[in-house]
């Protein structure tokens, strides 16, 4: 996915844990466990939606 500003963002769902792994420019983040409704809603997120999500505190960095 690409944002309006041109950043490449990818989000991979983990259905059993109800989390997403988000990769942005070499960095890796994971969402906290989402409710079933939130998870289903996030499956339709655009690159801009994920960029806005990363402004929240509902995720944590994943060490390489």
C-alpha positions as CSV (number, residue, x, y, z in Angstrom):
1,X,0.0,0.0,0.0
2,X,1.1,3.5,-0.6
3,X,0.1,6.6,1.3
4,X,-0.6,10.0,-0.3
5,X,2.9,11.1,0.7
6,X,4.4,8.2,-1.1
7,X,5.4,6.0,1.9
8,X,5.2,2.3,1.4
9,X,3.2,0.6,4.2
10,X,2.3,-3.1,4.4
11,X,0.0,-4.7,7.0
12,X,-0.2,-8.4,7.4
13,X,-3.1,-9.9,9.5
14,X,-2.7,-12.6,12.1
15,X,-6.2,-14.0,12.3
16,X,-5.7,-16.2,15.3
17,X,-4.1,-13.5,17.4
18,X,-6.3,-10.7,15.9
19,X,-3.2,-8.5,15.4
20,X,-1.6,-6.8,12.4
21,X,2.1,-6.6,11.7
22,X,2.8,-3.2,10.0
23,X,6.0,-2.6,8.1
24,X,7.1,0.9,7.2
25,X,10.4,1.9,5.6
26,X,12.4,-0.9,7.3
27,X,10.6,-0.6,10.7
28,X,8.2,-3.3,12.0
29,X,5.3,-2.7,14.4
30,X,2.5,-4.9,15.8
31,X,-0.9,-3.8,16.9
32,X,-2.2,-4.8,20.3
33,X,-4.9,-7.5,20.2
34,X,-8.0,-6.0,18.6
35,X,-11.6,-6.8,19.2
36,X,-13.2,-8.9,16.6
37,X,-15.1,-5.9,15.1
38,X,-12.0,-3.7,15.2
39,X,-9.9,-6.4,13.5
40,X,-12.5,-6.9,10.7
41,X,-12.7,-3.2,10.2
42,X,-8.9,-2.8,10.0
43,X,-8.8,-5.5,7.2
44,X,-10.1,-2.8,4.9
45,X,-7.5,-0.1,5.9
46,X,-5.7,1.9,3.3
47,X,-2.1,3.0,3.5
48,X,-3.3,6.3,4.9
49,X,-5.4,4.6,7.5
50,X,-2.4,2.7,8.7
51,X,-0.3,5.8,8.7
52,X,-2.9,7.5,10.9
53,X,-3.1,4.4,13.1
54,X,0.7,4.7,13.8
55,X,0.0,8.1,15.4
56,X,-1.9,6.2,18.2
57,X,-0.5,4.2,21.1
58,X,-2.2,0.9,20.1
59,X,0.9,-0.7,18.8
60,X,4.5,-1.6,19.8
61,X,7.7,-1.9,17.8
62,X,8.9,-5.4,17.0
63,X,12.7,-6.0,17.3
64,X,14.4,-7.5,14.3
